[in-house]
């Protein structure tokens, strides 16, 4: 797994400065486009281009089953994971609709369903047949963790082969908010109750039970939780590990990433803890309604583009935010300067 520690180059500071200078010359008061100005400047620095663009987008949705689902921590049965993979493959999920709307390349990757889905448009890159129940034992072996991280790297390679300018990762896995909550609590050193939310729509008393199960697992495995990799191996899911690997690989290859909701942001947190220069390559699509998401974003010093009270996952919130990045580029590239428009500058 040494590749996850390979160096990550920073976005080009000279292009960022040039983009900021152009923003000062456009026909508007300085800073009046707010976050859009910084988005355009960051993309210019990432792409090393005076005129950044987000035309080609690649969405990978990673799916896997979780042993902790046996604890009844989801409002839906575990069979829904595979059923939703079939729905992704048929083009019927929310993220499919959004992917078509933004013209994104889309793939769904089985990183560890209990039973493989035999469909030609589902990529099988399986670390195992679901994780173990982390309440009782570590979720995965070291070999499975290595494989799942590399599955994310392989997805990133496919994105680059499609000449992607932006990578969006999504996830599907019944009980994966339980895994993500445990990971976030361990990474941030917080009690599970401060992170754990409704997930698929649990009632308050069910959320309390979910948090108690996570807290018990954290206490049981405390001696193991000494590094980000050990935390991911002990409490994670194959799809979360794949997202983590994809984010690290994207940063290493200089490809901007648009991070989705709570689970994806936990993967981004792990990626940043494993290789600290990752964060410079991340945009964050939205702040979800999931309880722990704001805490994770705060730890990443992230400013999400949207707040829409979404908590669907799949990459849906990130896909919804793509037009904002596109508009930031268009405004940066196509607005007239004061000199071009013959407008008096301040």
C-alpha positions in Angstrom: 0.0 0.0 0.0 3.0 2.3 -0.3 1.4 4.1 -3.2 -1.0 5.9 -0.9 2.0 7.8 0.6 3.5 8.9 -2.7 3.9 12.7 -3.0 1.1 15.0 -4.2 2.1 18.2 -6.0 0.3 21.3 -5.0 -1.9 23.2 -7.5 0.1 25.8 -9.4 0.3 29.0 -7.3 1.2 31.2 -10.3 -2.0 30.3 -12.1 -4.0 30.9 -9.0 -2.5 34.4 -8.7 -3.2 35.1 -12.3 -6.8 34.0 -11.9 -7.2 36.2 -8.9 -5.8 39.2 -10.9 -8.2 38.5 -13.7 -11.1 38.5 -11.2 -10.1 42.0 -10.1 -10.4 43.2 -13.7 -13.8 41.8 -14.5 -16.8 44.1 -14.7 -18.0 43.6 -11.1 -17.0 44.9 -7.7 -14.1 42.9 -6.3 -15.2 39.8 -4.5 -18.9 40.2 -5.5 -19.1 36.7 -7.0 -18.0 35.3 -3.6 -17.0 31.6 -3.6 -17.4 31.4 -7.3 -14.3 33.5 -7.7 -12.2 31.2 -5.6 -13.6 28.1 -7.3 -12.5 29.5 -10.7 -9.0 30.4 -9.4 -8.5 27.0 -7.7 -9.5 25.2 -10.9 -7.1 27.4 -12.9 -4.4 26.4 -10.5 -5.3 22.7 -10.6 -5.6 22.6 -14.4 -2.6 25.0 -15.0 -4.8 26.9 -17.4 -5.8 30.5 -17.6 -9.3 29.4 -18.8 -10.4 26.5 -16.6 -13.3 24.3 -17.7 -15.3 21.4 -16.3 -16.7 19.7 -19.4 -15.9 16.0 -18.8 -17.0 14.5 -15.5 -16.5 10.9 -14.3 -18.8 9.5 -11.6 -17.9 6.2 -9.9 -20.4 4.7 -7.4 -18.8 2.1 -5.2 -21.1 -0.5 -3.6 -20.5 -3.0 -0.8 -22.3 -4.8 2.0 -21.6 -4.4 5.7 -21.5 -7.0 8.4 -22.8 -4.5 11.0 -26.1 -4.5 9.2 -26.9 -7.6 11.2 -27.3 -5.3 14.2 -30.4 -3.7 12.8 -28.8 -0.3 12.3 -30.7 0.5 9.1 -34.3 1.2 8.2 -33.8 -1.0 5.1 -32.9 -4.6 4.7 -29.4 -5.5 3.5 -30.8 -6.9 0.2 -31.4 -3.3 -0.8 -27.6 -2.8 -1.5 -27.7 -5.3 -4.4 -31.1 -4.1 -5.5 -29.9 -0.6 -5.8 -26.8 -1.7 -7.7 -29.2 -3.2 -10.3 -31.1 0.1 -10.3 -27.8 2.1 -10.9 -27.0 -0.3 -13.8 -30.5 0.3 -15.3 -30.2 4.0 -15.0 -33.0 4.5 -12.5 -31.4 6.0 -9.4 -31.2 9.7 -8.5 -27.5 9.9 -9.4 -28.2 8.4 -12.8 -30.7 11.2 -13.5 -28.2 13.8 -12.4 -25.4 12.2 -14.3 -27.4 12.4 -17.5 -28.3 16.0 -16.9 -24.7 17.1 -16.5 -23.4 14.7 -19.2 -21.2 12.7 -16.9 -19.6 9.3 -17.6 -21.1 6.9 -15.0 -20.1 3.6 -13.6 -21.1 1.4 -10.7 -18.4 -0.8 -9.0 -19.1 -3.8 -6.9 -16.4 -3.6 -4.3 -17.9 -6.2 -2.0 -21.6 -7.2 -2.3 -22.6 -10.3 -0.4 -23.5 -11.8 -3.8 -22.1 -10.6 -7.1 -24.6 -8.9 -9.5 -24.3 -10.6 -12.9 -24.8 -7.6 -15.1 -22.4 -6.5 -17.9 -22.4 -2.9 -16.9 -21.5 -3.5 -13.2 -17.8 -3.5 -12.7 -16.7 -6.3 -10.4 -13.7 -5.3 -8.3 -14.5 -7.1 -5.1 -12.5 -7.1 -1.9 -14.7 -9.7 -0.4 -18.4 -10.8 0.2 -19.2 -7.9 2.5 -17.2 -6.8 5.6 -17.3 -8.6 9.0 -19.4 -7.1 11.8 -17.1 -4.6 13.4 -19.0 -4.8 16.6 -17.3 -8.2 17.2 -14.2 -8.1 15.0 -12.2 -5.9 12.6 -14.3 -5.2 9.5 -11.7 -6.4 7.0 -8.3 -8.0 6.7 -5.2 -6.1 5.7 -5.3 -7.8 2.3 -8.9 -6.7 1.8 -8.1 -3.2 2.8 -5.2 -3.1 0.3 -7.5 -4.4 -2.5 -10.3 -2.0 -1.7 -8.0 1.0 -1.7 -6.6 -0.1 -5.1 -10.1 -0.6 -6.5 -10.5 3.1 -6.0 -7.2 3.8 -7.7 -8.3 1.6 -10.7 -11.6 3.6 -10.9 -9.5 6.8 -11.0 -7.4 5.3 -13.9 -10.6 4.7 -15.8 -11.6 8.3 -15.2 -8.3 9.6 -16.6 -8.6 7.2 -19.6 -12.0 9.0 -20.3 -10.1 12.3 -20.1 -12.1 13.4 -17.0 -11.6 16.9 -15.7 -13.5 16.2 -12.5 -13.9 13.0 -10.4 -17.1 12.4 -8.3 -17.3 9.4 -6.0 -20.5 7.9 -4.7 -21.3 5.0 -2.5 -24.1 2.5 -1.8 -24.2 0.1 1.1 -26.8 -0.6 3.7 -25.4 0.3 7.2 -22.6 2.4 5.7 -23.6 5.4 7.7 -22.9 3.3 10.8 -19.4 2.5 9.5 -18.8 6.1 8.5 -20.0 7.4 11.9 -17.6 5.0 13.6 -14.8 6.1 11.3 -15.4 9.7 11.9 -15.7 9.3 15.7 -12.4 7.4 15.7 -10.6 9.8 13.4 -11.8 12.9 15.3 -11.6 11.5 18.8 -15.3 12.2 19.4 -18.0 10.2 21.2 -20.2 8.3 18.8 -23.3 10.1 19.9 -21.9 13.4 18.6 -21.5 12.0 15.1 -24.3 9.4 14.6 -27.4 10.4 12.7 -30.5 9.0 11.2 -28.9 7.4 8.1 -31.7 5.7 6.2 -34.3 7.3 8.4 -34.1 5.9 11.9 -36.2 7.1 14.8 -34.6 8.9 17.7 -34.5 5.8 19.9 -33.0 3.8 17.1 -30.3 6.5 16.5 -29.4 6.2 20.2 -29.1 2.4 19.9 -26.9 2.8 16.8 -24.6 5.3 18.6 -24.4 2.9 21.6 -23.3 0.0 19.3 -20.7 2.2 17.7 -19.4 3.4 21.0 -19.1 -0.1 22.3 -17.2 -1.1 19.2 -14.8 1.9 19.6 -14.1 0.9 23.2 -13.6 -2.8 22.2 -11.2 -2.0 19.4 -9.4 1.0 21.1 -6.0 -0.6 21.1 -6.2 -1.2 17.3 -7.3 2.4 16.4 -3.8 4.0 16.3 -3.5 5.0 12.6 -5.9 6.0 9.9 -5.2 2.7 8.0 -5.9 0.7 11.2 -9.1 2.7 11.8 -10.3 2.1 8.2 -9.5 -1.6 8.4 -11.2 -2.1 11.7 -14.4 0.0 11.2 -14.6 0.7 7.5 -16.4 -0.6 4.5 -15.0 -1.7 1.1 -16.8 1.1 -0.7 -15.4 3.7 1.8 -11.9 2.3 1.4 -12.3 2.5 -2.4 -13.4 6.2 -2.2 -10.4 6.9 0.0 -8.1 5.3 -2.5 -9.7 7.1 -5.4 -9.4 10.5 -3.7 -5.7 9.9 -3.0 -5.0 8.7 -6.5 -6.9 11.7 -8.0 -4.8 14.1 -6.0 -1.6 12.3 -7.0 -2.6 12.6 -10.7 -3.7 16.2 -10.4 -7.4 15.6 -11.0 -9.9 17.8 -9.1 -12.4 15.9 -6.9 -15.9 17.0 -6.0 -16.7 15.2 -2.7 -20.3 14.2 -1.9 -22.0 13.9 1.5 -21.3 12.4 4.9 -19.8 9.1 3.9 -17.8 10.5 1.0 -16.5 13.2 3.3 -15.4 10.7 5.9 -13.4 9.0 3.1 -12.0 12.4 2.2 -11.0 12.9 5.9 -9.2 9.5 5.9 -7.5 10.4 2.6 -6.3 13.7 4.1 -5.0 12.0 7.2 -3.2 9.4 5.1 -1.7 11.9 2.7 -2.1 15.5 3.9 -1.7 17.2 0.5 -4.9 15.6 -0.7 -7.1 18.3 0.5 -5.8 20.9 -1.9 -7.5 18.9 -4.7 -11.0 18.7 -3.1 -14.1 20.6 -3.6 -17.1 19.8 -1.4 -20.5 19.6 -3.0 -22.8 20.1 -0.1 -23.4 19.8 3.6 -25.9 17.1 4.2 -28.6 16.7 6.8 -26.7 13.7 8.4 -25.7 14.7 11.9 -21.9 14.2 11.7 -21.3 15.8 8.3 -20.8 19.3 9.5 -18.2 18.1 12.1 -16.3 16.3 9.4 -16.4 19.3 7.1 -15.1 21.5 9.9 -12.2 19.1 10.5 -11.4 19.3 6.8 -11.7 23.1 6.8 -14.1 22.6 4.0 -16.7 25.1 2.6 -19.5 23.2 0.9 -21.0 24.7 -2.2 -24.6 23.8 -1.3 -26.8 23.2 1.7 -29.9 21.4 0.5 -30.8 19.1 3.5 -30.0 16.1 1.3 -28.8 12.8 2.8 -29.1 10.4 -0.1 -25.5 9.6 -0.9 -24.8 7.9 -4.3 -22.8 11.0 -5.3 -26.1 12.9 -5.8 -25.2 16.0 -3.9 -21.9 16.4 -5.6 -23.5 15.9 -9.0 -26.0 18.6 -8.2 -23.1 21.0 -7.4 -21.4 20.4 -10.8 -23.2 23.3 -12.5 -21.9 25.7 -9.8 -18.3 24.8 -10.8 -19.2 25.1 -14.5 -20.8 28.5 -13.9 -17.7 29.6 -12.0 -15.5 28.8 -15.0 -17.8 30.4 -17.5 -18.0 33.6 -15.5 -14.2 33.7 -15.1 -13.6 33.0 -18.8 -16.4 35.0 -20.5 -17.1 38.1 -18.5 -15.6 41.3 -20.0 -12.9 43.2 -18.2 -13.4 46.9 -17.4 -11.0 47.7 -20.3 -12.8 45.5 -22.8 -16.2 46.8 -21.9 -15.2 50.5 -21.6 -16.5 50.6 -18.1 -14.8 52.8 -15.5 -13.1 50.9 -12.9 -13.3 51.7 -9.2 
